[in-house]
Amino acid sequence: MSYRIELLNKELSATFVEYLENVDFSNTPHWSTCFCRFYHSNCSYDQWSKRTGIENHNEAIE
């Protein structure tokens, strides 16, 4: 088995989001709408907690 590591770019964004949509987050359901955006946002924790999964999803594919 071989692995290829690539920088996330516009062409790979759909694959990235598809992967995250199929991860089993049953033990951590609050992660299911993050789309790995938490550490890439400039908002406060209070602002972050008000964000929707749709917002994070859309930013992940930009």
N, C-alpha and C positions, 0 to 999 in steps of 0.2 A: 504494500500500500504506500502510496506517495501523497504528499501534501504540497499544496502551493499556497503561499501567503501573498496576498495582494492588498494594496491600499484600497480602501473603500472609495469608489468613485460613482459617478452618475450611472454608468453602465451596469454596475453591480448592486445598485441600491434596491432594485426589486428582489433580487436573490436574498439580500440581507434581511429585508422586511419579511419575505416569505418564510425564511428560516425562523425568525423571532415569533412569527404568528403561529408556528407549529411546535414551539417548545412547551413542555408541560410545566406550567407555573402553578400547579395546584398547591404546592407548599408555600409559595410566595406570590399570591394572586396580585398584590399591588405592583409587582414587577411586570405584569403582563401588558401594561400600557405604557411602559417607560421607553421602549425601543432604544435603549442605551443612550438616551438624550440627557439624562440628569447631569452628568459631568461635562456636557458640552453646551450647557445653557448658562446665561449670565444673570438669571433671575434669583431672587431670594428663595429660601425654602418655602415661605408662605405662598409666594407666587407659583412656585413649582407644584405645590400640593393642589392648586386650583386648575392646573393644566389638564387637558383631556388627552386621552389616548390618541384621538384623531389628530390633535396638534402635534404630538410627538411622532406619530406615524408620518404625517406630511413633511415634517422637518427631516426625518430620516431618509426620505426619498428625494429631497431637493438636491 
